[in-house]
């Protein structure tokens, strides 16, 4: 029994010695937190200057060509800032026929430069500030009028149709007509007679041909003023087959003259005045009747006025949807 106890003690001591000599356990490292990548900020796109913005847009090819011809590219690429009232290609196309081609000629460079500088104001004037103005001084040194009407903004008579196109050296506001400095505007208005407008418009080719055949071009290009109820090409096309060809024959010239003069009233009668009338005496000496039905204006009960107040230097045009025929 003593021997067994001694043996047990020896085993316990040996176990303790071996445990003391055993290598220490390696501690398990604590898990490290995964680093979440931070989002990278997307760089703001670089703004182009006024000229490059106009080139890239695609609606200002005539303006860009004019800026090049006037040698104003470097100016409008400069530090600025500038505010540009930019006419669209359609705005330039609405000028009298041949005007743009004439302005682009080298001998007319100064006139073109003046017109373009009349579209530029120093400083970056945003739309919110434009509406607070009544006028603005252009780089040409002549003022443009600013007005707000029925929620729309007008520069002189040109409507602002797009605002606040920001560029690296200013801002562009898009307008629907070309601004003409006062002296050039007066010169241009001299050319904008009733006949000039009808020719340039493109919807009155038959009317213009009829005026020519009737030798009335010079009359309606005269001082006036006249009010013309102008039938469109579609209106002439709606006449019975062969009617127009017959009227354009030399032997029917007087009949054609009578019909055309039945579309003309002496004086400049704007739409607001037309609707107050029940009839109007034409240059032919015979009256047309005027009625208002459901907000629409009719001549002789069936011919509708579809566009009003196209102003000319010698009067006004109201567009109608049918040809007026004088009473027999």
Beta strands, then each sheet from edge to edge (+ up, - down):
strand 1: 82-87
strand 2: 120-122
strand 3: 135-137
strand 4: 143-149
strand 5: 152-155
strand 6: 158-167
strand 7: 170-175
strand 8: 226-231
strand 9: 264-266
strand 10: 279-281
strand 11: 287-293
strand 12: 296-299
strand 13: 303-312
strand 14: 315-320
sheet 1: 2+ 1- 7- 6+ 5- 4+ 3-
sheet 2: 9+ 8- 14- 13+ 12- 11+ 10-
end
